[in-house]
């Protein structure tokens, strides 16, 4: 579904992503793991067209590197940004409906809203509550739900566990795994390597803007270098 070739992103003189290549097949869950500053979030922003990038990006064999962000959403990509970035002065329902801004069929948007509420019951209970009054975990659920409102074929998730208590991380990841179980194609970027490898089938290890390892989740979990660097074993 997604093929990325020789992707490069620079901020001034600093090259944050250094010619990486990877792919995500339809129905597959793939992770990009690495330390803070490795270039993981920059990679997702480049895929969404939010930062200038060199290299090739193809979705279903169609080049999209020159396409604006809204068109990438229209083609089936949705993004859950690091730090959630919900609209604090919007209600939960308004935040979710904002994610369906390209959807012209209001009945379809309402149906997707009910699907999000079924996945995240706390959002249904707080549908009239302002986004800024939610807990961190609820805000993360809202950010994921807002992305799902676009009915994506490919979901990009950036640091879903950031700033959350362990019990909340488990709840959020249980929902992500449920989406994967339904067949949604997922590209997951995380510092929480343990959760990532428990969720995806394959992963790439990114260090200082370069992919240094790749393999199945099971292979990487057994890799001594990965265990020493990221799993504390």
N, C-alpha and C positions, 0 to 999 in steps of 0.2 A: 504493500500500500504506500509506504513512505520510503523513499530512497534519497539519501543525502551523500553528496560526493564533494570532497575537498572543501568543506565549509570553513571559511575564515571570517573572523570578526575582530576588528581593532577599535580601540578607544584611543585616539591620538596615536602616540608612538607605541602604545602597549597592545600587543596581539593577545587577545583573550582566548580565542579559539583558533587553533593552528592547523588547519587543513584536515579536519576529521571527516571520516566517511562511515556511515552505518545505515542500517535498514530496519524497518518494522513491517512484518508481514500482516496481512489481514487476519483479524481475530487473535493476534498475539499480544502478550504483555511483555514489554521490554523495559529494562532499567538503565539509567546512566548514573553511576555512583562515583563518589569522589569527595574530597575534602572541600571545605569552604574556599572559594576562590579558584576552583579548578576550571571553571568555565561552563558549568552545568546550566545555570539559569540563563546565561547569555546564549547558549545553544537553543533553548526553547524560545527565547525572544526573537532569535533569528528565524526560527521556523515559522513564527507568527508574523514576520515582516515588521517587527517593532524596532529593529536596529539594522543599519546597513550591513550587508554581508556579501562576501564573494563565494563562488562555488555554485553547485547545482542542488536544487531541491525539487523532487518530483513527487507528486501525489497521484497515484493510479497512473503512472507513466506520463503524466502531464506536467511540464515544467511550471513551477509557481514562484520561483525566486524573484521574479519581477512584479508579482501581483501584490496589491495592497492587502492589509490585514483583513479588512471586511470581506474581501473576495475569498480569502483562505477560509474564513469562517463559513461563508456560503458554500464552499466546496466540501465542508465537513470536518474542519479542524476546530477544536475548542481548547481553551487554555485556562488552567487554574493557576493563577500567579502566586509566587512566593509572597507571604505576608497577607494573603487573602484579598485585600483591596476591595472590600465590599463598600457599598454606599451607605455610610453611617446614618444619614438623615432620611433614607428610604426605609419603608417597612420591609419585612422579610418577603412578603408577596411582591412588592414593587421591585426589590432586588432581583427576584427570580424572573419576573416578567421582562426586566431589562435584558436578560440573557436571551430572550426570544425576539429581539428587536427586528431580526430579518424574517421572522415567520409571519406570513400574511394570513394564514389560516388560524383564526382565533380559537376555533374548536380544537385544533391540533395543539396549540399552545396550552390550552386549559387541560387537555389530556396529559401533556408532558408535565405540567405543574402537579397534577395528582400523582404521577409516577415518582416525582421527586419527593413529595410528601410521604409516599409509601416507603421510600428508601430511607428518609430521614424524618421520622415521626416528630422529633422536637421542633422542626421547622413548621409543621402543620399546626402544632400547638401554639406557636408564636408568630403566626402569619401576619398579624397586625402590629407586631412589635418592631421598634426601630432597630436597624442593624447594629448600631453602636452599643445597644444595651445587651447584646448577646454575649455569652461567654466565648472564650477563644475557640473552644471545640465547636460550638454552634456556628460561629462565624466561618470556620473551615468547612463545615457541612454546607453552609449557605454558598460559599465560593464554589464548591463542587457542584451543588445544585444549579447555580446560575449557569455554569458551563454546560451542564446537561440540558438546559432549556433550549440550547441551539440544536439539539438532537444530533450530536456529532457522530461521525464514523471513527474519528481518531481523537482521543482525549489526551492532552498534555497536562501532566500534574507536576507542579514544582514545589518541593519541600512541604508535603502534606502534614508532616509531624512537627514542623517548626513551632517551638514555644508551647507545645501541648503536654499535659501531664500524661504519663504512661497509659493510664486507663482510658483516657480520651483518644490517644493514638490508636489503641486497639479497636475502639469503636469506629473510628474513621477508616482504618484499614480494612475492617470487616466489610464496610460498605464498598470500598474500592474493589475488594476481592469478589464481592457479589456482582459488580458490574462486569468484571473480567469473566466471571462464570456465565454471564448472559451473552458473552461474545463480543463485548466492546473492545476495540483495539486501543491499547494503552501504551503511552511512553511516559515513564515515571522517573523523575529526577529527585534524588534524595541524598542527604548525608546519613540518614538512618539506614545503614546498609543491611542490618539484620531484617528489618521490616521489608525492605525492597526485595531481598533474595527470597523471602517467604511469599512474595506476591507475584513476581514475574517468572517467566520461563527462561529468558536470556538477559544478559546484562553486559554493558560496556563499562570499563573503569577509565575515568578521565582524570588525568593529572597534568596540571599546568597547561591546559588547553589541548592536550594530546590524548588520544586513546592508547592506553598502554596494555590493556588486556581485554579480552572478550570471551564469552563462553556461556554455557548453561548456568542457571542459578546454582545448581548442585555442584558443578565444577568449580565455580568461583568461591563457593562457601568452603570448599576443601583446599583451596589454593593457599599455601602458607603465607605468601606475601599479602594477600587480601585479608586473611585472618589476623595477621600481625598488625596491619595498618588500620583495619576498620572494624574488626569483630572482637578485638581484645583477647585473642587466643592464639 
